[in-house]
């Protein structure tokens, strides 16, 4: 089983990397880009076969280590 965690900054939190990405894309001629937000994706290989239990455990991992919940939000996907 695999867990995929998408972590990104909460709305309203300044994102200098996203701003740099947006500016650079504009400089390269991609004028349709008006803004960008930068985040991270974490993939975990998990043992077991209970998807609900896995999601609960991965959520605990996010709350304790993988996401800074003061400024970041996260989304967990479990794949069988």
N, C-alpha and C positions, 0 to 999 in steps of 0.2 A: 504494500500500500504506500502511496506517496501523498505527502502534504505539500501544498504550494501556498506560500504566504506572500501576499502583496502588502508592502508597507510604504506609506507615503505621508507627507506632511499634511496636517489638518488644514482646512481652509483658513486663511487669515495669517498663517505662519509664513514669514518671509522665506523665499526659496532662491537664494543667489545662484545655485547651479542651474535651476530651471530657467532663470532669467538669462544666464549666459548661453544656454542651449538655444533659447528663442532668438536672442540677438545674433548668434553665429549662423543659425539657419537663415535668418533674414539677410545677413551679409553674403551668404552663398546663393541668394536669389530665390529663396523659398518665402516669398512675401505673404503667402496665405497663412503662415504661422503667426498667431497673435500672442500666444503665451505657451509656456511649457512648465510642467511640474516634474521634478525628478524624484524617483523612489527606488525601491529595491525589491527584488523577488528572491525568496529563500525557498529552496526545495529540500524536503526531508524525506528520506526513505524510512518507513516505519514497519515494525513487525506487528503481527496481529491481524484480525479480520473484522473487527467491530468498528465501523466507520464513525458511529456516534461517539464512542469512547475516544477514538483517535482525535476527533475534532475537539472534544473537551480538553484532552491533554495538550494538544497543540495551542489551544487558546491560552491555557495556563503558561505555556512556554513563551508566548507572545507577551503576556502581561508581566512576566518575571524577567525576561531577557531580550527577546527579539525585537520589541518595539518600545520606544520611549513614549508611553501613552499620554504624556503631558503635551507633546507637540506632534505626535504621529498617530495615524489611524492604521488599521490593518484589516485584511480580509483573508479568511482561511478557506481553502478548497481541499477536499479529500478525494483522491482518485483511487479506485480499487485496482 
